[in-house]
Every structure is written in structure tokens, then in C-alpha cells.
């Protein structure tokens, strides 16, 4: 997260997975523990989102870039 947010702990994060997938809950919990204060977790995941006919789009997750000197 530090690499993706440039260390900005107020950077808004939306964390989701599939319905009944606790990996997103765990990721959101850890982000809060690490000091991020704009963490949004969508517990229904993409399953509930599409069931409720909300729009979706295909995205490619960003790969974290190593910091200079590492």
C-alpha cells in the first residue's frame, strides 16, 4: 500500500473481493492497522454489486513498484 499510495495514509482505498471472501476484510483491517484512515470495505463483494445491477468495468490491478534504493 505504501508504494501504491506514495505513503499517503489518507489516500482513499476501496477493498473488495467476492461474496463470502474474508481476504478483503483482512486486507481492510490491516490497512487500518497500518494507519490508513480512508478505508472502505464492500463486504458483499462483486457478487452483490452485480446482483444489484451496479455497473462494472474490467480493471487490471496495479503492480507495486519498488522504491528507489531497494
Order of alpha helices (4+ residues) and beta strands (2+ residues): alpha-beta-alpha-beta-alpha
